[in-house]
Amino acid sequence: MTPENIVENRHEILDQIRQERERQVTKWGGPDADAANNTPADFVLYITHYVTKWFKGGLPPHNTDEYKQNLIKAATLAVAAIEAHDYANG
């Protein structure tokens, strides 16, 4: 990958995270609902679930598309956790 491709790819990844976050907010509510319904430990569990979901007892990941989608979900949940933290702490 060239440096330009890396930056372009990063923008695409961040856009996928943004789109997933918007989907989550539509489905579950925004930072206020996240703060009211989830603890920091809940977010850690959710993130861990998605980061490790692809692992079925061997390396490398069996399905690389599923692996990438689960990483996007984990990153999005990290964004949700930060938003909930900021909301709860003013």
BAVEX-696530 format. One record per residue (C-alpha): residue in three letters; x, y, z. Coordinates in steps of 0.2 Angstrom, whole numbers. Example, Ala and Ser with C-alpha at 12.3 -4.5 7.8 and 13.67 -1.06 7.14 Angstrom:
! BAVEX-696530
(rec 'Ala' (62 -22 39)) (rec 'Ser' (68 -5 36)) 
END
This chain:
! BAVEX-696530
(rec 'Met' (0 0 0)) (rec 'Thr' (6 17 -4)) (rec 'Pro' (5 31 10)) (rec 'Glu' (-10 38 0)) (rec 'Asn' (-19 22 0)) (rec 'Ile' (-16 20 18)) (rec 'Val' (-24 37 22)) (rec 'Glu' (-38 33 10)) (rec 'Asn' (-41 16 18)) (rec 'Arg' (-41 24 36)) (rec 'His' (-55 36 30)) (rec 'Glu' (-65 22 23)) (rec 'Ile' (-63 12 40)) (rec 'Leu' (-68 27 50)) (rec 'Asp' (-83 30 39)) (rec 'Gln' (-88 12 42)) (rec 'Ile' (-87 15 61)) (rec 'Arg' (-97 31 59)) (rec 'Gln' (-111 22 49)) (rec 'Glu' (-111 8 62)) (rec 'Arg' (-113 20 76)) (rec 'Glu' (-127 29 67)) (rec 'Arg' (-136 12 65)) (rec 'Gln' (-133 8 84)) (rec 'Val' (-140 25 89)) (rec 'Thr' (-155 22 78)) (rec 'Lys' (-158 5 86)) (rec 'Trp' (-153 7 104)) (rec 'Gly' (-152 26 107)) (rec 'Gly' (-138 38 110)) (rec 'Pro' (-126 42 123)) (rec 'Asp' (-140 45 136)) (rec 'Ala' (-147 28 134)) (rec 'Asp' (-130 20 133)) (rec 'Ala' (-125 28 150)) (rec 'Ala' (-142 24 158)) (rec 'Asn' (-142 6 152)) (rec 'Asn' (-123 0 152)) (rec 'Thr' (-109 0 164)) (rec 'Pro' (-91 2 159)) (rec 'Ala' (-89 -17 162)) (rec 'Asp' (-104 -20 150)) (rec 'Phe' (-95 -11 137)) (rec 'Val' (-79 -21 140)) (rec 'Leu' (-89 -37 138)) (rec 'Tyr' (-97 -31 122)) (rec 'Ile' (-81 -26 114)) (rec 'Thr' (-72 -42 120)) (rec 'His' (-86 -52 113)) (rec 'Tyr' (-84 -44 95)) (rec 'Val' (-65 -44 96)) (rec 'Thr' (-64 -63 100)) (rec 'Lys' (-80 -69 90)) (rec 'Trp' (-71 -74 75)) (rec 'Phe' (-59 -86 85)) (rec 'Lys' (-65 -104 84)) (rec 'Gly' (-50 -112 90)) (rec 'Gly' (-37 -109 77)) (rec 'Leu' (-27 -95 68)) (rec 'Pro' (-29 -86 56)) (rec 'Pro' (-47 -80 57)) (rec 'His' (-58 -92 47)) (rec 'Asn' (-68 -79 39)) (rec 'Thr' (-59 -63 36)) (rec 'Asp' (-74 -53 31)) (rec 'Glu' (-83 -58 48)) (rec 'Tyr' (-66 -53 57)) (rec 'Lys' (-66 -36 49)) (rec 'Gln' (-85 -33 53)) (rec 'Asn' (-83 -38 71)) (rec 'Leu' (-68 -27 73)) (rec 'Ile' (-78 -12 66)) (rec 'Lys' (-92 -17 79)) (rec 'Ala' (-79 -17 93)) (rec 'Ala' (-72 0 88)) (rec 'Thr' (-90 7 87)) (rec 'Leu' (-94 0 104)) (rec 'Ala' (-78 9 110)) (rec 'Val' (-85 25 103)) (rec 'Ala' (-101 22 111)) (rec 'Ala' (-93 19 128)) (rec 'Ile' (-83 35 126)) (rec 'Glu' (-99 45 122)) (rec 'Ala' (-108 37 137)) (rec 'His' (-93 41 148)) (rec 'Asp' (-93 59 142)) (rec 'Tyr' (-112 61 144)) (rec 'Ala' (-112 54 161)) (rec 'Asn' (-98 65 167)) (rec 'Gly' (-104 81 160)) 
END
